[in-house]
Amino acid sequence: MRILTSAIVIALSIAAAGLVMLVAQTTETYSATATAKAGANKASRDVTISVTRFASDQERAAVIKAAKEGTAAARKVLAGFADAGVIQVGERKAVIKYAFKRSKGPGAGDLLTLATSDPIAFLGSDQPGAASTAGFDVAIAIMDLKGDGTGTGELAPAAKVSIDQNGALLMQDYAASTVVWLNGIKRASK
């Protein structure tokens, strides 16, 4: 009995070590440059995105269902998820609550959708006559990656979200007239 118990303890220890290694290997880190242009003004910031876990199909379904009800419902669902990584734009950091990866096909790359349960920044909110920030409660990043981990994307640092009748994600960025592009995306680790 004692030998069997020892064997089980050893087997569980090995399995736990393997699980820890598996978790450590799931981190994917990307670097990029966020670039925004509004009229004659142009700004860019370094971006680091670190994804530590990807959403399950159940989490994806929950986010889609909530987003059909609007941003407040989506934010509530996102806030209840375990942390899935971090987006850092310049000095600002936001916790990723949702990271979903969809393959574009063998060797073709992936589409990554990332969401936070809090906005990163309200671009232009300091300008005279700026719109209210109410309801722009999440941040969304979409990255279109090639098979080698490079690519481009878009960042909505403060957004409202919904789902259209075809199931597509709709984003309304606070800075409606300014698109924040993610250029030069490179996968640093996998």
N, C-alpha and C positions, 0 to 999 in steps of 0.2 A: 504494500500500500504506500509506504514512504517513497519507494522508487517511482511509482506511478505519479504521485503528487509532485515530486521533483521534476519529472519529465514534463508534466503539464505546466508547471511554473516556468521552466526553461522555454517551452514552446510558446507560451504567452508572452514572455519577455522578448523572444525573437520576433514574434508577430507585431508587438508594440513598437519595437525598434524599426521594423519595416514600415509600419504606418507613419511613424515620425519622419522617416526618410521620404516617404511618398508625399506627405504634406509639405515638406521642405522643397520638394521638387516641383510643386505646383505653382510656385511663384513665377510670374512673368513680369518683367520690367521693361518699360518702353521709355525712350526719350523722344522729344519732339520740340518744335518751336511753335508757340501760339502767336499768330499774327492777326492783328485787327486794324482796319483802316476805316476812318470816319471822316469824310471830306478830305482836308489836307493833313489831318492828323493820322499818324501811323504809329503803332506800338507793337513790340514783340517781347515775349517772355519765354524763358526756358520752361519746359514742362517735363515732369517725370511722373509716369503712371506705373504703379506697382499693383498687380492683381494677385491676391493670395488664394482666392477661391472663385469658382464659377458657379452661377446659379443652377439649381436643379430645374427640371421641367415643371415641377410643382411651384417653385418660386416664380418662374417665368409666367405661368398661368395666373398666379395671384397678382403680379404686377400688371398684366394686361387687363385683368378683370377690374382692378382698382382704377387704372388709368381711364377706363371707359366712363367712370364716374367723375373723373377730373383730377387735378393736381393734388388737392387736399387728401383725397383717398389714396392716391399713389404714394404720397409722402408718408402717410401713416403706415402703409404696408412696408415701405422701404425702411423706415425707422425701426421696425420690428425685426429686420433681418440682421444676422451676424455680419460684422465687418468683412468686406471682401477686398480691401486694399486701400490705396491712397492715391489721390491726384494732387500733385503739387504744381502750382502755376506761380512762378517767381517765388515769393516768400509765403504765399497762401497755400494752405493744405486743406483738403476736404476728404472725409472718409467715404470710400466707395461702399455702397450697400448692395449694389446689384451689378454683376458683370456677367454678360451672356456672350458666348462665342458660338458663331455659326460658320461652319465650313463652306467655302465656295466651291469645293470639289477637290479631289486628290491633287496635291501640289499647287493648287490655285490660290491658297491663302484663306484668310478668315475675315469675317465681319465681327467686330466687337462693339457691343453696346454697354456703356457704363452709366450708372446713375448714382447720385448722392441724395441723401435726404435733407440736405441743406444747400443753399446756393453758395457759390464760390465768390462771386463779385457781381455787383450791379453796375455794368458799364454805362457811364453817362448819367448816373443818378445824382451826381454833384453839379450838373449843369442847370442853369436857370430854366424853369418850366418843365423840369424832368417829370416823367410819369411816376405814379405811385409804384412802389415795389411790391405791393400786396399781391399775393397769389403766385409770385415767381419764386417758388419754394424749393426747387430742386435744381441740380445741374446735370446735364446730359453730355456725354462725349460719344461720338460714333467714329470708329476707326476702320478703314478699309485697308486690310493688309495683304500683301503679296505672299507667296510661299516662303520667301526669304525673311519675312518679318518686317519688311519696310513698307511704307505706305503713306497715306494722307488721311485726314479726318476733319471733323468739325467739333467745336466745343460750344455749348450753350451754358455759360457760367451761371445764369439765373434764368430759369425757364418755367413755363406752364406746359403740361403735357396732357394729351388725350389720345384716344385711339379712334381711327375712322371706321366706317362700315366694312372696309376690307381687312381690318386688323392691322393696319399700318400705324406706326407711331407718328404722332403729329407733335411738333415742338413749336412753342412761341417763345422766342428769346426776348428777355427784357430789352436788350439793345437791338430792337427790331431792324434797324437800318445798318447794323454792323455785324458782319459774320466773323467769327473767330475761327480761323483755319488752323488746323494742326498739320504743319509741314515737316517734312524730313523725319517722319516717324521711323525709329529703328528699335528693334527688339534687342535689349541689352542682355537679357538672360531668360532662360526658360527652364 
